[in-house]
Amino acid sequence: MIPRHHLPIVDPELDALIVQEEKRQHDGLLMIASENLASDAVLEAAGTVLTNKYAEGYPGKRYYTGAQYIDQIEQLAIDRAKKLFGAEHANVQPNAGSGANLACYFALLEPGDTILAMNLSHGGHLTHGHPVSLSGKLFHFVHYGVEQDTEMINMDNVAALAREVKPKLILSGFTSYPRAVPFSRFAEIAREVGAYAMADMSHIAGLVVGGVHESPVPTHDVVMTTTTKTLRGPRSAIILCKEQFAKQIDKMVFPGMQGGPLEHIIAAKAVCFKEAMTDEYKKYQQQIAINAKVLAETLMAEGLRLVSGGTDTHLMIIDCTPLGISGKQGADTLAECGIYANFNMIPFDTRKPADPSGIRLGTPALTARGMKEPEMKVIGKLIADLLKNPTDEQKEKTKGTVREMTSK
């Protein structure tokens, strides 16, 4: 938590709300899989005078003067991203994952082209072709999903669908699929049908760096990732690609999708990438996966049903149907006691998206606080007991345990 010297004086109302949010984050168990705790160094970089500089263009090719230091900072972020992920080219300017995904589509395709991607309710993202997203309005998406009995992807079925619809691009990478993504197999299928191979590794980028999950970078034409979630950087995104697509990607990010980049956030990304090159960071990523496995095993041992029967990553999804409640009811009950998760669709969900059957949980932020296997067992039992018996007495007991854990 970075000290604020001027804000309390200039805008005490806003500062008071920030203080409350700091307290919520400190006093709660943050288990939303897409959230994490950025380091103080990342937060410091994001709050610098770099926010004052407008710098349309790229290092060495700006449309504004006075960018000599900005150029060096952005080039540092580029070089570190390339080294960290083993990429031929990196664009560090995208402000967010949604815009970065659109930039990738438009760089490689024409509106109306066919993209093969994951069904949203099976683990995909809104920008993977949902009708409410611009992606779904501007491109023709065909969706693959999981098998009903295993709740896992059958890659032979994906291959058969690809041969049938002949997409121009095959997209892999998900937001609520708890199993390992077979990136090399997706790339193989893309090559077979003459499609571009693109990956959205936003959720698992940190696990990729830590050697916990297969990297899509060697086998894919283009890879997008946000820089938060497991990666533990600022809220933003980057695009990695083969050198042959570098000009197309860069041109579509700027001037295609954005104007002046957020250079203070690019600096924060550079810090994140440096942190991610350490042995300590790799151990952190390995612990995220260990914690997720132990948490999942504990939840199942306590009688809860998890989608696909477990996890290979940092996240898992509880099916609340056997509990007789919706995912929203469950998530709201947990939040009332200081355990923050998000309600989520499950495969073949019979409920509506605004009130679905699942709860998605993740371990990145808990692990960032130093929690390990013993804490996961306590938290797993805490969640199970509360969801199975959401009485006032159980809620008070849960709140007490959460306060005790976070005070450490």
N, C-alpha and C positions, 0 to 999 in steps of 0.2 A: 504494500500500500504506500504509494508515493506521497510524501508530505505536500500539502497545498498551503501556500503562504498568502496568496492574493485572493483566491476565489472566496474564502469565507468572508472577506471584507467587501468585495465587489458584489457578490451574489450569495448572501447567506442562505436564501431559500433553496437554491440549487445545491449548494454545498451540503446542506442538511440532508437532502435526498441521497446524495452520493455517500454520505456517512452511513445512512441506513442500508444502502446496498452493500457497502463494504462489510457491515455487520452481518447481513443476511448470508453473504458468501462465506464469511469466517465461521459463523455459528451453525451453518447447515452442511449436510452431506450432499455435495453437488454431483449428481449422477446422470445428468443429461449427457448423452454420448457425444454430442457435437460441441460440448463446452469443455474448457480447460482453464488452468490458471497460468496466465502469462507471467514470465519472470519479471522482477523489478527492472532488470536491464532493458527488456523489451518495452515495458511501460514507459520507462524514461525516454527511450529513443522516440516513441510515438508522441511524446509531449514536448517536442523541441521547436526551435524557430524554423525548422525545415518546413513547417506548415505554411510559412509566409511566402514560400517561393513557388512561382508558377513556372512550369518547365515542360511545355508541350514539345513532343519529339522524343529523341533517344540520346544517350550519351554521345557527345560529339556532333550531334545533328539537332540542335534545339532551335526553336523559333523565338527564343528569348535570350538576352544577354545575362551575364552574371550567374551562369549555371556551372561554372568551373568546378565548384566543390560538390554540387548536386550530381554532376556527371560522375565524379569519383565514387560517391556514395552508392549511386545506382549500379555502377559497374561492379562495385564490391558485392552487392547483393546478387547480381547476375553470375559472377564468377563463383560465388559460394554455392548458389543453387545448382549450377552445373556440376560442381565437384561433389556436392552432397548426394545428388541423385544419379550421377554418372550420365548426365544428359549432354547432347551435342549443342543444344541451344536452349536458352531460358528467357522468357519475358516475365519480368517481375512487376509490371504495371497494373494488371487487372485489380480492380477494387474489391471484387467479390466473386465467389464461385459461379453464381448464376450468369453474370455477364461474361465470365471467362468461358463457360461452356458455349454460350451463343457465339462468341468470337471464334471458337474452334469450328463450330458448324459452318459459319459463314466463310471462314478462310478456306475450307475444303470443299464445300458443296454449294449448290444453287437451291433457292427456295423450292420446295416441293419434292426434293430428293428424298429417298427412303433411308431411314436410319433404324437399325435394329437395336433395341435397348430393353432394360428391365422394367417390368410392370411396377408402377408406383406402389400398389398395395402389397407387392411381393418383396419390396426392398429398394425400388428405384427412387429417383428424385423428381420433383416437379419439372425441372429443366431437362428431364429425360423423356420429354414428349407428352406430358399431361396436357389435356385440352385447355386448361385455364392458363397455361404458360405460353409465352410467345413461341417457345420451341415447338409446342404442339400445334400452334396456329400456322407456323411458317414452313414446317417440314412434315413429311409423311412418316410417322413413326409406326413401326410394328413392334410389338412387345413380346418378349419371352418371359417366363416366370419359373416358379418352383413346382416340383411334383407335389401332388396333394398328400401322398402318404409319407414322404420323407421331409417335405418342406425344404428341399435342397434343389439346386439347379441340376438338370440332366443335360450334360453338354452334347450328347448325341442328338437330343431333341433340338438344341440350339443350332447345331450344324445343319440338321434337316430343314429347319425353318429358314436358315440363311440361304440354303440352296434354292428354296422355294420362292422367296421374296426378292432375292438378289439385291440386298441393300448396297448403297454407296458407302455407308459407314456402319461399323459395328461398335457399340459402346458398352464397355464393361465398367464395373465399379458401382457401389451401392451405398445407401444411407441407413438401411435397417435390415441388412442381410448378415446374420451372425457367423457365417461360415467363410472359410478362405476362398478367395476369388482365383480361379485357375487362369491367370492372365495369359500365359503362354498358349493355352488351348484356344482362348478367344482370338489371339493374334493369328494362330494357325488357320482357324476357320475363316477369318477375314481375308487372309492371303488366298485361300482356296477359292473364294467367290469373287475375288477382285475388289474387295472393299478396303477402305481405310480402317485401321485399328486405332481406336481412341479409348483411353481409360480415364475415369474420374476416380482418383484415389484419395479424395478429400478426407474421408474418415480414417484411412489406414496409413497415411503418408509417414507418420511417426513410426509405426510398426515396420514399415518398409525400411526406413533408415536404421532401425534397430535390428534388422535381420530376422524379425519375427514373421514377416509376410513376404511373399514373392513380389518383386518389383516389376511393374509393367514397362518401365522405361526402356530396357534393352529390346523389347519385342514390339512395342507400339509406335505408331507414327507420331501421335500426339498424346500427351498426358496432362490433365488438369488436376490441380489440387488446391484446396483452401490451405491457409497457413495456421489455422487454429486447430481445434479438435486434438487428435493425438500429437500433431506436430508442435503444438504449444507456443505458437507465435501470435501475431496480431490478427484481428479479424480482416482477412484479405485473401488473395489468391495469386497463383502463378501458373504459367503454362510452360511445359517442357516439350520439346519436339526434336525430330531429326533435322539436321541442317538443311535438307532440301525443302522443308516447309517453313523455314525461319522467316523469310520475307513475307510470305502470305499471312502468317500468324501476327507478325509485328504490324503489318499494314492494317489488319482487321482490328487489333486492339486500339491502335492510334494510327490514323484518325477515325477508323471505322466505328468503334464502340465508345471511345472515351476522348476527352480533351486532356487537360493538365493532370498528370498523375499525382497521387498523394505521396509526396516524397518523404514525409515524416513516417508514414506507414511502411514505405519501402526500406527506410533505415531500420525500422523495427524488425522487418523480415530478415535483413542482413544479420542482425543480432541473433535472431532465432536460428538461422542457418549455422552460425558459428557455434552456438550452444549445442546444436545437434551433431556436431563433429566430435564431441567428447565421449570418452568411455563411460562417464557418469550418465550421459543421456541415453546411451545404448542400454545400460542396465535399467534405467527408468522405463524404457519401452518394453523390455523383457518382463519387468515387474507388472506393467499394465496387463499384459496377456496372462501372466500367472494369476493375478488378482481376479481377472474376469473368469478364468476357469474355476477357481475356488468358489467365487460368488455363485456362479451358475450351479455348481455341484451342490452347494449348500441350499439354494432355493429349491432344487429338485428333491433333495433329501427331505426337505420340509413339506413336500407334497405339492409344490407348484409346477405347472406345466410350462416349459419353455419351448418356443418355436424352434423346430429342428432338433430339439433335445439337447441343446447346449450351445457352445460358442467356440470359435477358433480365433476370435479377434478381441476387441475391447468392449464389445456390446452384446447384449442379449435381450430377448423380448419375452415378457411374461404374457401368457394367454389367460385373461381374467374370466373367460367363459365358465370354467368349472367352479369359480368362486361365486358365481351368480351376480357379478357386478360388471360394469363397463370399465374400459381402460381409463377413461376420464375420471370416473368415480375413484378408482384406485390411485391414480396419480394425484388427484386433489387431496385424498386422505393422507398420502405420504407427505405431500407438501405442507399440509397443516402441522405436521410433526417435524418439519425441517429436513425432509428427505426429498430432493428435487429430481424428478424424472419427467418424461413426457409421454402422454398417451399417443398410441401409434396403431396404425392398421396392422393386422396380421394377414398372412396369405389366406385367400378365400374367405375374407371377413364378411359376415352377414350384417354388420352394423355400419352406420354412416361414418365418413371420415372425421366429422366433428365430434363424434362420440363412439370411437372404435373399441375393439376388444382387447387391445394390447397395451402394455407399458414397456417402453424402451429404457434400458439402464446401461450405463457405461462406467468404466473405472479410471479414465485418464486423470480427472481432477483429484479423486481420492488418492491415487498413487502419487500425484504431485505433492500431496501433503505428507507423504511418508508412510501411508498406510500399507500394510502387507497382509499376508494370509490370515493371521489371527483376527484382524479387524474385519476382513471380508466375511469370515464365519459369523461374527457377531452381527454385522449389517444384514447378511442374508437371513438369519433367523429373525431379526428385528422386522424386516420387510414382510416375511412370510406370516409371522404372528399377527402383524397389524392388518394385512389384507384379509386374512382368514377370520379375524375377530376385531373389527374396527370399533370397539367400545371406547367410551370416555376413559375408562381405567387403563386400557391398553395404550391409548394415545398419550396419556400422561407418562406412562412408563417409557414409551418410545422417545418422547421429548427429553426426558431425563437422561436416557442413554446417549442420545445425540449430543446433548450439551456436554456430557462427560467426555465423549470422544473428541469433539472439536476443540475443547478447552486445552487439550494436549498438543 
